[in-house]
């Protein structure tokens, strides 16, 4: 089942690997309730995905066994710009010419300021 919405891109074409919330909890070494709070508090963004249509997050949101520290601020910025969750995931995974890579890859490389500058230009 593809994750194509009228609000955003075909996420299956952009995201290589997904984690269910129990998988997210396992990957981070936390309990399921805390994984749900990460979604609720916008540290990560989840969408219903897959054949069973369960809440999942892109595995790329994790680095070295933790959520990318600068991801939350970028998610909040995009939310404030009116992006819906599928659009946020799509934007983070799509190649951005001005960065020379996807915004998510740039965040993974510590380029928070550059990513947020590009995001702010969307306002």
DSSP file (Angstrom, degrees, kcal/mol; ACC not computed):
  #  RESIDUE AA STRUCTURE BP1 BP2  ACC     N-H-->O    O-->H-N    N-H-->O    O-->H-N    TCO  KAPPA ALPHA  PHI   PSI    X-CA   Y-CA   Z-CA
    1    1 A X              0   0    0      0, 0.0    49,-0.5     0, 0.0     2,-0.2   0.000 360.0 360.0 360.0 125.3    0.0    0.0    0.0
    2    2 A X        -     0   0    0     47,-0.1     2,-0.9     1,-0.1     8,-0.0  -0.513 360.0-132.7 -83.5 149.7    1.5    3.3   -1.1
    3    3 A X        +     0   0    0     -2,-0.2     8,-2.2     2,-0.0     2,-0.5  -0.663  49.7 145.4-102.9  76.1    1.4    6.4    1.1
    4    4 A X        +     0   0    0     -2,-0.9     2,-0.3     6,-0.2     6,-0.2  -0.954  21.2 178.3-111.3 129.3    0.2    8.9   -1.4
    5    5 A X  B >   -A    8   0A   0      3,-0.6     3,-1.0    -2,-0.5    -2,-0.0  -0.875  42.7-118.0-125.3 160.3   -2.0   11.7   -0.1
    6    6 A X  T 3  S+     0   0    0     -2,-0.3    -1,-0.1     1,-0.2     3,-0.0   0.713 115.8  55.2 -65.7 -17.1   -3.7   14.7   -1.7
    7    7 A X  T 3  S+     0   0    0      2,-0.1     2,-0.3    76,-0.0    -1,-0.2   0.539 116.8   3.1 -93.2  -7.9   -1.6   16.7    0.7
    8    8 A X  B <  S-A    5   0A   0     -3,-1.0    -3,-0.6     1,-0.1    79,-0.1  -0.911  81.7 -59.2-163.5-174.2    1.8   15.4   -0.1
    9    9 A X        -     0   0    0     -2,-0.3     2,-1.1    77,-0.3    -4,-0.4  -0.117  60.9 -85.1 -75.9 170.6    4.3   13.3   -2.0
   10   10 A X    >>  -     0   0    0      1,-0.2     3,-1.1    -6,-0.2     4,-0.6  -0.693  43.6-165.2 -74.5 101.3    4.4    9.5   -2.4
   11   11 A X  H >> S+     0   0    0     -8,-2.2     4,-3.1    -2,-1.1     3,-0.9   0.786  80.7  65.9 -66.9 -27.8    6.3    8.8    0.7
   12   12 A X  H 34 S+     0   0    0      1,-0.3    -1,-0.3     2,-0.2    -8,-0.1   0.822 100.0  52.6 -63.1 -28.8    7.2    5.3   -0.4
   13   13 A X  H <4 S+     0   0    0     -3,-1.1    -1,-0.3     1,-0.1    -2,-0.2   0.702 119.2  35.0 -76.7 -19.1    9.3    6.8   -3.2
   14   14 A X  H << S+     0   0    0     -3,-0.9     2,-0.6    -4,-0.6    -2,-0.2   0.784 107.2  64.0-104.9 -35.0   11.2    9.0   -0.7
   15   15 A X     <  -     0   0    0     -4,-3.1    -1,-0.1     1,-0.2     3,-0.1  -0.840  54.0-171.4-103.2 121.3   11.5    6.9    2.6
   16   16 A X  S    S+     0   0    0     -2,-0.6     2,-0.4     1,-0.2    -1,-0.2   0.866  71.9  22.8 -77.1 -38.2   13.6    3.8    2.4
   17   17 A X        -     0   0    0      2,-0.0    42,-2.7     0, 0.0    43,-0.5  -0.994  63.8-162.9-140.3 137.8   12.8    2.4    5.9
   18   18 A X  E     -B   58   0B   0     -2,-0.4     2,-0.4    40,-0.3    40,-0.2  -0.854   6.2-152.1-117.1 151.8   10.0    2.9    8.3
   19   19 A X  E     -B   57   0B   0     38,-2.9    38,-2.6    -2,-0.3     2,-0.0  -0.991  12.8-138.7-122.6 128.9    9.7    2.1   12.0
   20   20 A X  E  >  -B   56   0B   0     -2,-0.4     4,-2.7    36,-0.2    36,-0.2  -0.337  38.2-100.9 -69.4 167.5    6.5    1.3   13.8
   21   21 A X  H  > S+     0   0    0     34,-1.0     4,-2.5     1,-0.2     5,-0.2   0.902 125.9  50.6 -62.9 -39.4    6.1    3.0   17.2
   22   22 A X  H  > S+     0   0    0      2,-0.2     4,-2.3     1,-0.2    -1,-0.2   0.911 112.1  48.5 -61.7 -38.0    7.1   -0.3   19.0
   23   23 A X  H  > S+     0   0    0      2,-0.2     4,-2.8     1,-0.2    -2,-0.2   0.889 109.9  52.1 -66.1 -38.4   10.1   -0.5   16.7
   24   24 A X  H  X S+     0   0    0     -4,-2.7     4,-1.9     2,-0.2    -2,-0.2   0.931 109.4  49.7 -61.1 -45.7   11.0    3.1   17.5
   25   25 A X  H  X>S+     0   0    0     -4,-2.5     5,-2.5     1,-0.2     4,-1.1   0.926 112.5  47.3 -59.4 -45.4   10.8    2.4   21.2
   26   26 A X  H ><5S+     0   0    0     -4,-2.3     3,-0.6     1,-0.2    -2,-0.2   0.922 110.4  52.0 -61.7 -44.7   13.1   -0.7   20.8
   27   27 A X  H 3<5S+     0   0    0     -4,-2.8    -1,-0.2     1,-0.2    -2,-0.2   0.831 116.9  39.3 -63.0 -32.1   15.6    1.3   18.6
   28   28 A X  H 3<5S-     0   0    0     -4,-1.9    -1,-0.2    -5,-0.2    -2,-0.2   0.536 108.5-122.1 -94.5  -7.9   15.8    4.0   21.3
   29   29 A X  T <<5S+     0   0    0     -4,-1.1     2,-0.2    -3,-0.6    -3,-0.2   0.861  72.1 120.0  68.9  35.8   15.7    1.7   24.3
   30   30 A X      < -     0   0    0     -5,-2.5    -1,-0.3    -6,-0.2    -2,-0.1  -0.763  67.6 -92.9-124.1 170.4   12.6    3.4   25.7
   31   31 A X     >  -     0   0    0     -2,-0.2     4,-1.8    -3,-0.1     3,-0.4  -0.420  38.1-107.5 -82.5 164.2    9.1    2.2   26.5
   32   32 A X  H  > S+     0   0    0      1,-0.2     4,-2.3     2,-0.2     5,-0.2   0.866 117.1  57.4 -59.1 -40.5    6.2    2.5   24.1
   33   33 A X  H  > S+     0   0    0      1,-0.2     4,-1.8     2,-0.2    -1,-0.2   0.885 106.5  49.0 -60.0 -39.4    4.6    5.3   26.0
   34   34 A X  H  > S+     0   0    0     -3,-0.4     4,-1.8     2,-0.2    -1,-0.2   0.874 108.0  54.3 -69.2 -36.0    7.7    7.4   25.7
   35   35 A X  H  X S+     0   0    0     -4,-1.8     4,-1.3     1,-0.2    -2,-0.2   0.915 107.9  50.3 -62.4 -41.9    7.8    6.7   21.9
   36   36 A X  H  X S+     0   0    0     -4,-2.3     4,-2.6     1,-0.2    -1,-0.2   0.880 107.7  53.9 -62.9 -37.6    4.2    8.0   21.6
   37   37 A X  H  X S+     0   0    0     -4,-1.8     4,-3.1     1,-0.2     6,-0.2   0.838 100.5  60.1 -67.0 -32.2    5.2   11.1   23.5
   38   38 A X  H  <>S+     0   0    0     -4,-1.8     5,-2.6     2,-0.2     6,-1.3   0.897 110.6  42.1 -59.9 -38.6    8.0   11.7   21.0
   39   39 A X  H ><5S+     0   0    0     -4,-1.3     3,-1.6     3,-0.2    -2,-0.2   0.944 115.4  48.7 -71.0 -49.3    5.4   11.9   18.3
   40   40 A X  H 3<5S+     0   0    0     -4,-2.6    -2,-0.2     1,-0.3    -3,-0.2   0.883 112.8  47.7 -58.8 -40.4    2.9   13.9   20.4
   41   41 A X  T 3<5S-     0   0    0     -4,-3.1    -1,-0.3    -5,-0.2    -2,-0.2   0.341 115.4-116.2 -87.7   7.0    5.6   16.4   21.4
   42   42 A X  T < 5S+     0   0    0     -3,-1.6    -3,-0.2     2,-0.2    34,-0.2   0.754  77.1 129.1  67.8  28.8    6.8   16.7   17.8
   43   43 A X  S   <S+     0   0    0     -5,-2.6     2,-0.3    -6,-0.2    -4,-0.2   0.796  86.8  10.3 -76.0 -29.9   10.3   15.3   18.2
   44   44 A X  S    S-     0   0    0     -6,-1.3     2,-0.4    23,-0.1    -2,-0.2  -0.915  78.8-127.6-137.4 164.7    9.4   13.0   15.3
   45   45 A X        -     0   0    0     -2,-0.3    13,-0.5    -3,-0.1     2,-0.3  -0.962  23.2-166.4-117.5 134.2    6.5   12.9   12.8
   46   46 A X        -     0   0    0     -2,-0.4     2,-0.3    11,-0.1    11,-0.2  -0.900   5.8-174.6-120.1 149.3    4.5    9.8   12.2
   47   47 A X  E     -C   56   0B   0      9,-2.2     9,-2.4    -2,-0.3     2,-0.5  -0.951  38.9 -98.6-133.5 156.4    2.0    8.9    9.5
   48   48 A X  E     +C   55   0B   0     -2,-0.3     2,-0.3     7,-0.2     7,-0.2  -0.666  60.9 163.4 -74.5 126.8   -0.2    5.9    9.0
   49   49 A X  E   > +C   54   0B   0      5,-2.5     5,-1.7    -2,-0.5     3,-0.2  -0.965  18.7  31.3-147.5 154.3    1.7    3.7    6.6
   50   50 A X  T > 5S-     0   0    0    -49,-0.5     3,-1.2    -2,-0.3   -48,-0.0  -0.126  95.6 -52.5  90.8 176.9    1.9    0.2    5.3
   51   51 A X  T 3 5S+     0   0    0      1,-0.3    -1,-0.2     2,-0.1   -49,-0.1   0.820 138.7  42.8 -60.6 -33.8   -0.5   -2.6    4.6
   52   52 A X  T 3 5S-     0   0    0     -3,-0.2    -1,-0.3   -51,-0.1    -2,-0.2   0.465 105.4-130.0 -92.8  -1.3   -1.9   -2.5    8.1
   53   53 A X  T < 5 +     0   0    0     -3,-1.2     2,-0.3     1,-0.2    -3,-0.2   0.944  49.3 159.5  51.0  57.6   -2.0    1.3    8.1
   54   54 A X  E   < - C   0  49B   0     -5,-1.7    -5,-2.5    -7,-0.1     2,-0.2  -0.747  50.2 -86.6-106.8 156.5   -0.2    1.7   11.5
   55   55 A X  E     + C   0  48B   0     -2,-0.3   -34,-1.0    -7,-0.2     2,-0.3  -0.420  57.8 168.5 -64.0 128.3    1.6    4.7   12.8
   56   56 A X  E     -BC  20  47B   0     -9,-2.4    -9,-2.2   -36,-0.2     2,-0.3  -0.973  24.2-152.3-141.7 155.0    5.2    4.8   11.6
   57   57 A X  E     -B   19   0B   0    -38,-2.6   -38,-2.9    -2,-0.3     2,-0.2  -0.924  37.0 -95.2-122.3 150.8    8.2    7.1   11.4
   58   58 A X  E >   -B   18   0B   0    -13,-0.5     3,-1.8    -2,-0.3   -40,-0.3  -0.464  26.7-136.8 -63.3 133.6   11.0    7.2    9.0
   59   59 A X  G >  S+     0   0    0    -42,-2.7     3,-2.0     1,-0.3    -1,-0.2   0.779  99.3  73.8 -61.8 -26.3   14.0    5.3   10.3
   60   60 A X  G 3  S+     0   0    0    -43,-0.5    -1,-0.3     1,-0.3     8,-0.1   0.592  76.0  77.9 -65.9 -10.0   16.3    8.1    9.1
   61   61 A X  G <  S+     0   0    0     -3,-1.8     7,-2.6   -16,-0.1     2,-0.3   0.616  87.9  73.7 -72.5 -10.5   15.0   10.3   11.9
   62   62 A X  E <   +D   67   0C   0     -3,-2.0     2,-0.3     5,-0.2     5,-0.2  -0.805  57.6 177.8-105.3 145.9   17.4    8.3   14.1
   63   63 A X  E >  S-D   66   0C   0      3,-3.3     3,-1.1    -2,-0.3    -3,-0.0  -0.956  71.3  -8.3-146.5 126.9   21.1    8.6   14.2
   64   64 A X  T 3  S-     0   0    0     -2,-0.3     3,-0.1     1,-0.3    -1,-0.0   0.878 130.6 -52.0  54.5  42.1   23.5    6.7   16.5
   65   65 A X  T 3  S+     0   0    0      1,-0.2     2,-0.3     0, 0.0    -1,-0.3   0.630 123.0  86.5  75.4  14.6   20.6    5.3   18.5
   66   66 A X  E <  S-D   63   0C   0     -3,-1.1    -3,-3.3     0, 0.0     2,-0.2  -0.949  86.0 -95.4-139.6 159.0   18.9    8.7   19.2
   67   67 A X  E     -D   62   0C   0     -2,-0.3    -5,-0.2    -5,-0.2     2,-0.1  -0.576  58.7 -93.6 -69.0 137.8   16.5   11.0   17.5
   68   68 A X    >>  -     0   0    0     -7,-2.6     3,-1.7    -2,-0.2     4,-0.5  -0.372  36.9-137.8 -55.2 122.6   18.4   13.7   15.6
   69   69 A X  T 34 S+     0   0    0      1,-0.3     3,-0.4     2,-0.2     4,-0.3   0.813  97.9  47.1 -59.4 -35.4   18.6   16.5   18.1
   70   70 A X  T 3> S+     0   0    0      1,-0.2     4,-1.2    37,-0.2    -1,-0.3   0.443  88.9  88.2 -89.0   0.5   17.8   19.3   15.7
   71   71 A X  H <> S+     0   0    0     -3,-1.7     4,-2.6     1,-0.2     5,-0.2   0.912  80.1  58.1 -66.3 -42.9   14.9   17.5   14.0
   72   72 A X  H  X S+     0   0    0     -4,-0.5     4,-2.8    -3,-0.4     5,-0.2   0.913 104.5  49.7 -57.6 -47.3   12.2   18.8   16.4
   73   73 A X  H  > S+     0   0    0     -4,-0.3     4,-2.2     1,-0.2    -1,-0.2   0.879 112.4  48.4 -60.5 -37.9   12.9   22.5   15.8
   74   74 A X  H  X S+     0   0    0     -4,-1.2     4,-2.4     2,-0.2    -1,-0.2   0.902 110.6  50.8 -69.2 -40.8   12.7   21.9   12.1
   75   75 A X  H  X S+     0   0    0     -4,-2.6     4,-2.5     2,-0.2    -2,-0.2   0.922 111.3  48.5 -61.0 -44.5    9.5   20.0   12.4
   76   76 A X  H  X S+     0   0    0     -4,-2.8     4,-2.6     2,-0.2    -2,-0.2   0.916 110.6  51.3 -62.9 -43.1    8.0   22.9   14.5
   77   77 A X  H  X S+     0   0    0     -4,-2.2     4,-1.2    -5,-0.2    -2,-0.2   0.922 112.4  45.4 -59.7 -46.0    9.1   25.4   11.9
   78   78 A X  H  <>S+     0   0    0     -4,-2.4     5,-2.3     2,-0.2    -1,-0.2   0.870 111.5  52.8 -67.7 -36.6    7.5   23.5    9.1
   79   79 A X  H ><5S+     0   0    0     -4,-2.5     3,-1.8     1,-0.2    -2,-0.2   0.924 107.5  51.6 -62.6 -44.1    4.3   23.0   11.1
   80   80 A X  H 3<5S+     0   0    0     -4,-2.6    -1,-0.2     1,-0.3    -2,-0.2   0.789 103.7  58.9 -62.6 -27.4    4.2   26.7   11.7
   81   81 A X  T 3<5S-     0   0    0     -4,-1.2    -1,-0.3    -5,-0.2    -2,-0.2   0.474 126.7-101.6 -80.5  -1.7    4.5   27.2    8.0
   82   82 A X  T < 5 +     0   0    0     -3,-1.8    -3,-0.2     1,-0.3     2,-0.2   0.535  69.5 151.8  96.2   7.5    1.3   25.1    7.5
   83   83 A X      < -     0   0    0     -5,-2.3    -1,-0.3     4,-0.1     2,-0.2  -0.490  37.7-138.2 -71.6 139.8    2.9   21.8    6.5
   84   84 A X     >  -     0   0    0    -77,-0.2     4,-2.3    -2,-0.2     3,-0.5  -0.560  33.1 -97.3 -88.8 163.3    0.9   18.7    7.3
   85   85 A X  H  > S+     0   0    0      1,-0.3     4,-2.4     2,-0.2     5,-0.2   0.869 123.6  49.4 -54.9 -44.9    2.8   15.7    8.6
   86   86 A X  H  > S+     0   0    0      1,-0.2     4,-2.4     2,-0.2    -1,-0.3   0.888 112.2  50.2 -61.9 -34.8    3.1   13.8    5.3
   87   87 A X  H  > S+     0   0    0     -3,-0.5     4,-3.0     2,-0.2    -2,-0.2   0.879 108.4  52.4 -68.6 -37.2    4.4   17.1    3.7
   88   88 A X  H  X S+     0   0    0     -4,-2.3     4,-2.5     2,-0.2    -2,-0.2   0.945 111.1  46.3 -62.7 -48.0    7.0   17.5    6.5
   89   89 A X  H  X S+     0   0    0     -4,-2.4     4,-1.4     1,-0.2    -2,-0.2   0.926 114.5  48.4 -60.9 -44.0    8.3   13.9    5.9
   90   90 A X  H  X S+     0   0    0     -4,-2.4     4,-1.8    -5,-0.2     3,-0.4   0.937 111.7  48.4 -61.2 -47.5    8.3   14.5    2.2
   91   91 A X  H  < S+     0   0    0     -4,-3.0    12,-0.6     1,-0.2    -1,-0.2   0.903 110.1  51.9 -61.8 -41.6   10.1   17.9    2.4
   92   92 A X  H  < S+     0   0    0     -4,-2.5    12,-2.8     1,-0.2    13,-0.4   0.805 116.4  40.5 -64.7 -28.2   12.7   16.4    4.8
   93   93 A X  H  < S+     0   0    0     -4,-1.4    -1,-0.2    -3,-0.4    -2,-0.2   0.642  93.8  95.1 -97.4 -16.4   13.5   13.6    2.4
   94   94 A X  S  < S-     0   0    0     -4,-1.8     9,-0.8    -3,-0.2    10,-0.2  -0.496  86.0-100.7 -78.6 145.8   13.4   15.4   -1.0
   95   95 A X  E     -E  102   0D   0      7,-0.2     2,-0.6    -2,-0.2     7,-0.3  -0.426  33.3-155.4 -63.2 133.4   16.6   16.6   -2.5
   96   96 A X  E >>> -E  101   0D   0      5,-2.1     4,-1.9     1,-0.1     3,-1.3  -0.958   5.7-153.3-115.8 114.4   17.1   20.3   -2.0
   97   97 A X  T 345S+     0   0    0     -2,-0.6    -1,-0.1     1,-0.3     3,-0.1   0.873  93.3  56.6 -55.7 -42.2   19.3   22.0   -4.6
   98   98 A X  T 345S+     0   0    0      1,-0.2    -1,-0.3     2,-0.1    20,-0.0   0.745 115.6  38.1 -66.2 -21.1   20.5   24.8   -2.3
   99   99 A X  T <45S-     0   0    0     -3,-1.3    -1,-0.2     2,-0.3    -2,-0.2   0.660 101.8-131.5 -97.3 -21.1   21.7   22.2    0.2
  100  100 A X  T  <5S+     0   0    0     -4,-1.9     2,-0.3     1,-0.3    -3,-0.2   0.594  84.1  38.1  77.9  11.3   23.0   19.7   -2.3
  101  101 A X  E   <S-E   96   0D   0     -5,-1.1    -5,-2.1    -7,-0.1    -2,-0.3  -0.925 105.9 -59.7-167.9-178.1   21.2   16.9   -0.5
  102  102 A X  E  >  -E   95   0D   0     -2,-0.3     4,-2.3    -7,-0.3    -7,-0.2  -0.485  46.9-117.9 -75.0 152.2   18.0   16.3    1.4
  103  103 A X  H  > S+     0   0    0     -9,-0.8     4,-2.5   -12,-0.6     5,-0.2   0.871 116.3  55.4 -56.9 -35.9   17.2   18.5    4.4
  104  104 A X  H  > S+     0   0    0    -12,-2.8     4,-2.4     2,-0.2    -1,-0.2   0.931 107.4  47.8 -63.9 -44.2   17.3   15.3    6.6
  105  105 A X  H  > S+     0   0    0    -13,-0.4     4,-1.2     1,-0.2    -1,-0.2   0.894 111.1  52.1 -62.5 -38.3   20.7   14.4    5.4
  106  106 A X  H  <>S+     0   0    0     -4,-2.3     5,-2.7     2,-0.2     3,-0.4   0.910 109.2  49.2 -64.4 -41.8   21.9   18.0    6.0
  107  107 A X  H ><5S+     0   0    0     -4,-2.5     3,-1.7     1,-0.2    -2,-0.2   0.906 107.4  55.2 -61.9 -40.3   20.5   17.8    9.6
  108  108 A X  H 3<5S+     0   0    0     -4,-2.4    -1,-0.2     1,-0.3    -2,-0.2   0.778 107.9  50.4 -63.1 -25.6   22.3   14.5   10.0
  109  109 A X  T 3<5S-     0   0    0     -4,-1.2    -1,-0.3    -3,-0.4    -2,-0.2   0.314 124.2-103.2 -95.4   7.6   25.5   16.3    9.1
  110  110 A X  T < 5S+     0   0    0     -3,-1.7     2,-0.6     1,-0.1     3,-0.3   0.693  78.5 134.7  84.8  19.1   24.9   19.1   11.6
  111  111 A X     >< +     0   0    0     -5,-2.7     4,-2.1     1,-0.2     5,-0.2  -0.297  16.3 142.3 -97.4  49.8   23.8   21.7    9.1
  112  112 A X  H  >  +     0   0    0     -2,-0.6     4,-2.6     1,-0.2     5,-0.2   0.907  68.2  50.7 -56.8 -48.7   20.8   22.9   11.2
  113  113 A X  H  > S+     0   0    0     -3,-0.3     4,-2.1     1,-0.2    -1,-0.2   0.901 110.8  48.5 -61.5 -42.3   21.1   26.6   10.4
  114  114 A X  H  > S+     0   0    0      2,-0.2     4,-2.0     1,-0.2    -1,-0.2   0.915 112.4  48.6 -64.8 -42.4   21.2   26.0    6.6
  115  115 A X  H  X S+     0   0    0     -4,-2.1     4,-2.5     1,-0.2    -2,-0.2   0.922 112.0  48.4 -63.9 -44.0   18.2   23.7    6.7
  116  116 A X  H  X S+     0   0    0     -4,-2.6     4,-2.7     2,-0.2    -1,-0.2   0.847 107.8  55.5 -68.6 -32.5   16.2   26.2    8.8
  117  117 A X  H  X S+     0   0    0     -4,-2.1     4,-1.3    -5,-0.2    -1,-0.2   0.931 110.5  45.2 -61.5 -44.8   17.1   29.0    6.4
  118  118 A X  H  < S+     0   0    0     -4,-2.0     4,-0.4     1,-0.2    -2,-0.2   0.912 113.6  50.1 -64.8 -42.4   15.7   27.0    3.5
  119  119 A X  H >< S+     0   0    0     -4,-2.5     3,-1.6     1,-0.2     4,-0.3   0.901 107.4  53.5 -63.2 -41.2   12.6   26.1    5.6
  120  120 A X  H >< S+     0   0    0     -4,-2.7     3,-1.5     1,-0.3    -1,-0.2   0.797  97.7  65.3 -65.7 -27.6   12.0   29.8    6.5
  121  121 A X  T 3< S+     0   0    0     -4,-1.3    -1,-0.3     1,-0.3    -2,-0.2   0.668  89.8  68.7 -67.4 -14.4   12.1   30.7    2.9
  122  122 A X  T <         0   0    0     -3,-1.6    -1,-0.3    -4,-0.4    -2,-0.2   0.653 360.0 360.0 -77.5 -15.4    8.9   28.6    2.5
  123  123 A X    <         0   0    0     -3,-1.5    -1,-0.2    -4,-0.3    -2,-0.1   0.491 360.0 360.0 -67.1 360.0    6.9   31.2    4.5
